[in-house]
Each structure stands twice: as C-alpha cells, then as structure tokens.
Amino acid sequence: MFENILKILIPTAISFSVGIAITPLISHYLYKYKAWKKVGGKVALDGTVATEFNKLHAEGESKTPRMGGVVIWASTGITVIGIWLLSLFIPNETINEFNFLTRSQTWVPLFALLVGSFVGLLNDIYDIKGRDGLRLRHRLIIVSGLAVFVAWWFYDKLDVVSISIPFGADLVLGWLIIPIFVFISLALYASGVIDGIDGLSGGVFTSIFFAYAGVAFFQNQIDLAALSATIGGSTLAFLWYNIPPARFYMTETGTMGLTLTLAVIALMSDTLGEGNGLLVLPIIAFPLFITVLSNIFQVLSKKFLGRKLFIVAPIHHHFEALGWPGYKVTMRFWVVSAVFALLGMITALVA
C-alpha cells in the first residue's frame, strides 16, 4: 500500500516541479513572439457577435498569450517518459516500480493527451496568426475521429462492451460503446469553454484529475491513478501562473487534450477497473457539464423563446455580467468543483 502511494505521489510532485521549472521559459517565448489574438473578442454559437463577452474580455485576449496548456502536457510527458527511460536504461528494481507507462492502463490516455494537445496547439497557432483557428466543424471532426479510434481500441482490443451502473448490474452495450464514447468526448470537448476567466479552468481540471486518481487508486488501477495524479500535478503548476492576473491562457492546446484524456480515464476506471468511473463523470466534472448545458440552454432559449436565458453564456460569464469580480467567480467554482469531485469519488467507491 505504501509503495503504491509513493508511486502516485512522487510523479505528481515531479510533474508539478517540472511545470514550475519550464514555465518561465515557455512564457518568455510566448511573450517574445506575441502569441495572442491580434484582435480580441469572439462570435457566439449562433453566429452573432458575442457582445457581452467582448465587453468583459476582448481587451485581455489581445494582450495575454495563448497556448499556456503546453505547460500541462509538456510537464506530464517529461515526467512519464522520463521515468520510463530511467527504468529502461537503469536496471534498478526501485526505479522499475515507479514506471507507470503500461499498455493495460496508461498507453491510451497518454496517447489521447498528447495527440489531442498537438491538434489543439495547431489550432492556437492558426489563431495567433490571425486566421481564427481551425473551423469548429473541423475541430469537431478531429475530436470525433480521435474518439472513434480510442473507442474502437477499447471495444476491439480491451473487450470493453458495457458500462457500470451504480448500485446495479452492468449495462451491456456491445458496439454501441463506440458512439456513446464519441458523444461523451464531444460533450467534454465543448466544456473547454470554461477556460474563460483567469484561474478557472486550471482549478477545475485539477480537482477532476485528482478525484479520478483517487477512484483509480481504490480500484487498484495504480498506473492509471499515477497518470491521473501526474496530470493533476501538471495542471496545478499551470494554475500557479494562471491565477489573476493570468500570465497566459490554457486555450485549445490544453483543453482539447485534457477533455479527451478525461473521457478515456473515466471509461478506463469503469468496467475495466470493476468500478463506476463513467457514470460518476457528470458528478466529478460537474462544472464542465453545467458549462456545456448553460450554452445549450442559451441557444435553445434564443431560438424558441426569442430571448436570452443568461446575460451571457457560458454561466461563469453570466456571473461576471451580474457584477461579480472574476476572482470571486473563479474561487467559488473551485469550491464547487472540489465538493463535487469528492462527492463523485465517494459515489464511485461505495456504489
């Protein structure tokens, strides 16, 4: 038990330390090459100008670098691959025990993190060059394609054909596990718009990944727990530099990889771990889901009722528009995220 705890805590500490160490260099180049939007502001989901959002954040978008998510996946990758290389070239039993890069638990989520983050990085590069990034439909196609591949791997290679139902029997889905996983991945990807206030996304994602580390640990998926905690440590390092006033924004290179990885970890901590990792996802990641739902309700209200449900969507900007300072919105979301992450973890363990 003690060895397993160290296997989780040490990589977490390493990823946090690496993130803290590499961030000054990363931010130096982001500022040097002016890696921000040349014109701030954005367009709403219905194609109209997001007037209220632009009042709140358009100016900051044209002065603060994007691509801060590089800190997260770079420090995670350095930690995971660094420990693996040490175990490969130094034949030491202790070092081998700390290697958590395994085919059965961590290959797929690490693949999702790195590939998703790379695609997000390309989008951010287009964005800062004034090309408005990849079109939304193109990004959705890419996310769907990655999700289909990952879901097929689960279905064909790992024989995942069901999901766990808390306090009940497993629900056998067969090949339908593939479209369901794609839907979950797209829903989580849409939640990436939570990256809209200094410190908000970093704090929320940190709680979520640490919660899944706890779920995986108590299901004896130690390697998966170590990876999830390592991502949590990297996100915490990002948050250190993202608290108000933010040194940079996470943007697509962070949110695309993190949301896709979260979907993978949730599924891996489900029937593969003889747990309930998937159906507690809306609880553990409650702030992400409420963010998506607020956007959906806003669009539906404007279309069918002819008026906006919120002053501005997603909901965290609504609170800003009501007059809440950004730091107050952020800190309250941190509290809500921590509470629901703990509640979801408890639900997963007792169900």
C-alpha positions as CSV (number, residue, x, y, z in Angstrom):
1,M,0.0,0.0,0.0
2,F,2.7,2.5,1.0
3,E,4.7,1.7,-2.2
4,N,1.6,2.3,-4.3
5,I,1.0,5.7,-2.6
6,L,4.6,6.7,-3.3
7,K,4.1,5.6,-7.0
8,I,1.4,8.2,-7.2
9,L,2.7,11.0,-5.1
10,I,6.3,11.1,-6.4
11,P,5.3,11.5,-10.1
12,T,2.8,14.1,-9.1
13,A,5.5,16.1,-7.3
14,I,7.8,15.7,-10.2
15,S,5.3,16.9,-12.8
16,F,4.4,19.9,-10.6
17,S,8.1,20.7,-10.2
18,V,8.8,20.3,-13.9
19,G,5.9,22.5,-14.7
20,I,7.1,25.3,-12.4
21,A,10.6,25.0,-13.8
22,I,9.7,25.1,-17.5
23,T,7.0,27.8,-17.4
24,P,9.3,30.8,-17.2
25,L,11.0,29.6,-20.5
26,I,7.7,28.9,-22.1
27,S,6.1,32.2,-21.1
28,H,9.3,34.0,-22.3
29,Y,8.8,32.7,-25.8
30,L,5.0,33.3,-25.8
31,Y,5.6,36.9,-25.0
32,K,8.6,37.3,-27.3
33,Y,6.6,36.1,-30.3
34,K,3.3,37.8,-29.1
35,A,1.3,34.6,-29.0
36,W,-2.0,36.3,-28.5
37,K,-5.0,37.1,-30.7
38,K,-4.3,40.1,-32.8
39,V,-7.9,41.2,-32.4
40,G,-9.8,40.2,-29.3
41,G,-13.3,39.0,-29.0
42,K,-15.3,36.1,-30.3
43,V,-18.5,35.1,-32.1
44,A,-21.4,33.4,-30.3
45,L,-22.6,29.9,-31.1
46,D,-25.4,31.2,-33.2
47,G,-23.0,33.2,-35.4
48,T,-23.7,36.6,-33.8
49,V,-21.1,38.9,-32.2
50,A,-20.7,37.9,-28.5
51,T,-21.2,41.5,-27.3
52,E,-21.4,40.9,-23.6
53,F,-18.3,38.6,-23.6
54,N,-16.4,41.1,-25.7
55,K,-17.1,43.8,-23.2
56,L,-15.7,41.6,-20.4
57,H,-12.7,40.0,-22.1
58,A,-11.9,41.3,-25.6
59,E,-9.1,43.6,-24.4
60,G,-7.4,40.9,-22.4
61,E,-7.5,38.5,-25.3
62,S,-5.3,40.8,-27.3
63,K,-2.7,41.2,-24.6
64,T,-2.4,37.8,-22.9
65,P,-0.6,34.9,-24.6
66,R,-2.5,31.7,-25.6
67,M,-1.1,28.2,-25.6
68,G,-0.4,28.1,-21.9
69,G,-1.7,24.5,-21.9
70,V,1.7,23.5,-23.2
71,V,2.9,23.6,-19.6
72,I,0.4,20.8,-18.7
73,W,1.1,18.2,-21.4
74,A,4.8,19.0,-21.6
75,S,5.4,18.5,-17.9
76,T,3.2,15.4,-17.9
77,G,5.1,14.0,-20.9
78,I,8.5,14.8,-19.5
79,T,7.6,13.1,-16.2
80,V,6.0,9.9,-17.7
81,I,8.6,9.4,-20.4
82,G,11.5,10.4,-18.1
83,I,10.6,7.8,-15.5
84,W,10.1,5.2,-18.3
85,L,13.5,6.0,-19.8
86,L,15.2,5.7,-16.3
87,S,13.6,2.3,-15.8
88,L,14.7,1.3,-19.3
89,F,18.4,2.3,-19.1
90,I,19.0,1.8,-15.3
91,P,18.2,-1.8,-14.3
92,N,17.1,-1.0,-10.8
93,E,14.2,-2.6,-9.1
94,T,13.1,0.5,-7.2
95,I,13.1,2.6,-10.4
96,N,11.2,-0.1,-12.3
97,E,8.5,0.0,-9.6
98,F,7.9,3.7,-10.3
99,N,7.4,3.2,-14.0
100,F,3.6,3.6,-14.8
101,L,3.7,3.6,-18.6
102,T,1.9,0.4,-19.3
103,R,-0.1,-0.9,-22.2
104,S,-3.0,-2.1,-20.0
105,Q,-3.7,1.3,-18.2
106,T,-1.8,4.3,-19.5
107,W,-0.9,4.0,-23.1
108,V,-4.3,5.0,-24.4
109,P,-4.9,8.1,-22.0
110,L,-1.4,9.3,-22.7
111,F,-1.9,9.0,-26.4
112,A,-5.2,10.9,-26.1
113,L,-3.5,13.7,-24.1
114,L,-0.5,14.2,-26.5
115,V,-2.4,13.8,-29.8
116,G,-5.3,16.0,-28.6
117,S,-2.9,18.6,-27.3
118,F,-0.9,18.7,-30.5
119,V,-4.1,19.3,-32.6
120,G,-5.1,22.0,-30.1
121,L,-1.6,23.5,-30.5
122,L,-2.1,23.7,-34.2
123,N,-5.4,25.5,-33.7
124,D,-3.8,28.0,-31.4
125,I,-1.0,28.7,-33.9
126,Y,-3.6,29.5,-36.5
127,D,-5.4,31.6,-34.0
128,I,-2.5,33.9,-33.1
129,K,-1.6,34.3,-36.8
130,G,-5.0,35.9,-37.3
131,R,-6.6,33.0,-39.1
132,D,-9.2,32.4,-36.4
133,G,-8.0,28.9,-35.8
134,L,-9.4,25.7,-37.3
135,R,-13.1,25.9,-38.1
136,L,-15.4,24.5,-35.4
137,R,-16.6,21.7,-37.6
138,H,-13.1,20.7,-38.4
139,R,-12.2,20.5,-34.8
140,L,-15.3,18.5,-34.1
141,I,-14.4,16.1,-36.9
142,I,-10.9,15.7,-35.4
143,V,-12.1,15.1,-31.9
144,S,-14.7,12.7,-33.2
145,G,-12.1,10.8,-35.2
146,L,-9.8,10.5,-32.2
147,A,-12.7,9.4,-30.1
148,V,-13.7,6.7,-32.6
149,F,-10.2,5.3,-32.7
150,V,-9.9,5.3,-28.9
151,A,-13.4,3.7,-28.5
152,W,-12.6,1.1,-31.1
153,W,-9.4,0.2,-29.2
154,F,-11.5,-0.2,-26.0
155,Y,-14.0,-2.3,-27.8
156,D,-11.8,-4.4,-30.0
157,K,-8.5,-4.7,-28.0
158,L,-9.7,-4.4,-24.4
159,D,-13.1,-6.1,-24.8
160,V,-15.0,-3.2,-23.2
161,V,-18.6,-3.7,-24.2
162,S,-20.5,-2.5,-21.1
163,I,-20.7,0.3,-18.6
164,S,-21.2,0.0,-14.9
165,I,-24.4,1.2,-13.2
166,P,-24.0,2.4,-9.6
167,F,-25.9,0.1,-7.2
168,G,-26.9,-2.2,-10.2
169,A,-25.7,-4.7,-12.8
170,D,-23.6,-3.7,-15.8
171,L,-25.3,-2.4,-18.8
172,V,-24.1,-4.4,-21.9
173,L,-23.9,-2.2,-24.9
174,G,-21.7,-4.1,-27.4
175,W,-20.5,-2.0,-30.3
176,L,-22.7,0.9,-29.1
177,I,-19.9,1.7,-26.6
178,I,-18.2,3.4,-29.6
179,P,-20.8,6.1,-30.4
180,I,-21.5,6.6,-26.7
181,F,-17.8,7.3,-26.0
182,V,-17.7,9.7,-29.0
183,F,-20.7,11.6,-27.6
184,I,-19.1,11.9,-24.2
185,S,-15.8,13.1,-25.8
186,L,-17.6,15.8,-27.8
187,A,-19.6,16.9,-24.7
188,L,-16.4,17.2,-22.7
189,Y,-14.6,19.0,-25.5
190,A,-17.4,21.5,-25.6
191,S,-16.8,22.1,-21.9
192,G,-13.4,23.6,-22.8
193,V,-15.1,27.0,-23.0
194,I,-14.7,27.0,-19.2
195,D,-11.3,28.4,-20.0
196,G,-12.7,31.9,-19.9
197,I,-11.6,33.5,-16.6
198,D,-8.1,33.7,-15.1
199,G,-7.5,30.5,-13.0
200,L,-10.9,29.0,-13.6
201,S,-10.1,26.0,-15.9
202,G,-6.8,25.2,-14.1
203,G,-8.6,24.9,-10.7
204,V,-11.5,22.8,-12.1
205,F,-9.3,20.4,-14.0
206,T,-7.0,19.9,-11.1
207,S,-9.9,18.8,-8.8
208,I,-11.2,16.5,-11.5
209,F,-8.0,14.6,-12.3
210,F,-7.1,14.2,-8.6
211,A,-10.6,12.8,-8.0
212,Y,-10.1,10.2,-10.7
213,A,-6.7,9.4,-9.3
214,G,-8.5,8.6,-6.1
215,V,-11.1,6.5,-7.9
216,A,-8.4,4.5,-9.8
217,F,-6.3,4.1,-6.6
218,F,-9.1,2.5,-4.6
219,Q,-9.9,0.2,-7.6
220,N,-6.2,-0.9,-7.6
221,Q,-5.5,0.7,-11.0
222,I,-2.3,2.1,-9.7
223,D,-0.7,3.1,-13.0
224,L,-3.9,4.9,-14.1
225,A,-4.0,6.6,-10.7
226,A,-0.4,7.7,-11.1
227,L,-1.1,9.2,-14.6
228,S,-4.2,11.0,-13.5
229,A,-2.4,12.4,-10.5
230,T,0.6,13.4,-12.6
231,I,-1.8,15.4,-14.9
232,G,-3.3,16.9,-11.8
233,G,0.2,18.0,-10.7
234,S,1.0,19.5,-14.1
235,T,-2.3,21.4,-14.1
236,L,-1.6,22.7,-10.6
237,A,1.7,24.1,-12.0
238,F,-0.2,25.7,-14.8
239,L,-2.6,27.2,-12.2
240,W,0.3,28.7,-10.3
241,Y,0.9,31.0,-13.2
242,N,-2.7,31.3,-14.3
243,I,-4.2,32.9,-11.2
244,P,-5.3,36.5,-11.7
245,P,-3.7,38.2,-13.4
246,A,-3.0,35.3,-15.7
247,R,0.4,35.0,-17.3
248,F,-1.2,33.1,-20.2
249,Y,-4.4,31.2,-21.2
250,M,-4.8,27.5,-21.4
251,T,-6.7,27.5,-24.8
252,E,-7.1,24.6,-27.1
253,T,-3.7,23.1,-26.7
254,G,-4.7,22.4,-23.1
255,T,-8.5,21.9,-23.2
256,M,-8.6,19.6,-26.2
257,G,-6.1,17.2,-24.8
258,L,-7.4,17.3,-21.2
259,T,-11.1,16.8,-22.1
260,L,-10.3,13.8,-24.4
261,T,-8.0,12.3,-21.8
262,L,-10.7,12.8,-19.1
263,A,-13.1,10.8,-21.3
264,V,-10.6,8.0,-21.6
265,I,-9.8,7.9,-17.9
266,A,-13.5,7.8,-17.0
267,L,-14.0,4.8,-19.3
268,M,-10.9,3.0,-18.1
269,S,-12.0,3.4,-14.5
270,D,-15.3,1.9,-15.3
271,T,-15.8,-1.9,-16.1
272,L,-12.0,-2.3,-16.7
273,G,-11.4,-1.4,-13.1
274,E,-14.6,-3.0,-11.9
275,G,-15.8,0.4,-10.9
276,N,-18.3,3.2,-11.8
277,G,-15.9,5.7,-13.4
278,L,-18.1,6.7,-16.3
279,L,-21.5,7.4,-14.8
280,V,-20.0,9.5,-12.0
281,L,-18.3,11.7,-14.6
282,P,-21.2,14.2,-14.5
283,I,-20.7,14.5,-10.8
284,I,-16.9,14.7,-10.6
285,A,-16.8,17.0,-13.6
286,F,-20.0,18.9,-12.7
287,P,-18.6,22.4,-13.5
288,L,-17.7,21.2,-17.0
289,F,-21.2,19.8,-17.7
290,I,-23.0,22.8,-16.3
291,T,-20.9,24.9,-18.6
292,V,-22.0,23.0,-21.6
293,L,-25.6,22.9,-20.5
294,S,-25.7,26.7,-20.0
295,N,-24.5,27.2,-23.6
296,I,-27.2,24.7,-24.9
297,F,-30.0,26.3,-22.9
298,Q,-28.9,29.8,-24.0
299,V,-29.1,28.8,-27.7
300,L,-32.4,27.0,-27.3
301,S,-33.9,29.9,-25.4
302,K,-32.8,32.4,-28.1
303,K,-34.1,30.1,-30.9
304,F,-37.5,29.1,-29.4
305,L,-38.3,31.9,-26.9
306,G,-36.7,34.8,-28.7
307,R,-34.7,35.9,-25.6
308,K,-31.6,35.0,-23.7
309,L,-31.7,32.9,-20.6
310,F,-28.4,34.3,-19.3
311,I,-26.9,37.7,-19.8
312,V,-24.0,35.9,-21.5
313,A,-23.2,32.2,-21.7
314,P,-21.5,30.1,-20.5
315,I,-22.7,30.6,-17.0
316,H,-19.4,31.8,-15.4
317,H,-19.5,34.8,-17.7
318,H,-23.2,35.4,-16.6
319,F,-22.0,35.9,-13.1
320,E,-19.3,38.3,-14.3
321,A,-22.0,40.2,-16.2
322,L,-24.0,40.4,-12.9
323,G,-21.1,42.3,-11.4
324,W,-19.1,39.5,-9.7
325,P,-15.4,40.1,-9.9
326,G,-13.6,37.4,-11.9
327,Y,-11.7,36.2,-8.9
328,K,-14.9,35.6,-7.0
329,V,-16.4,33.6,-9.8
330,T,-13.2,31.6,-10.1
331,M,-12.9,30.8,-6.3
332,R,-16.5,29.8,-6.0
333,F,-16.1,27.5,-9.0
334,W,-13.1,26.0,-7.3
335,V,-15.1,25.3,-4.2
336,V,-18.0,23.7,-6.2
337,S,-15.5,21.7,-8.2
338,A,-13.8,20.3,-5.1
339,V,-17.1,19.4,-3.4
340,F,-18.5,17.6,-6.5
341,A,-15.2,15.9,-7.2
342,L,-15.2,14.5,-3.7
343,L,-18.9,13.6,-3.9
344,G,-18.3,11.8,-7.2
345,M,-15.3,9.9,-5.9
346,I,-17.3,8.7,-2.9
347,T,-20.2,7.7,-5.1
348,A,-17.8,5.7,-7.4
349,L,-16.3,3.9,-4.4
350,V,-19.5,3.0,-2.5
351,A,-21.7,2.1,-5.5
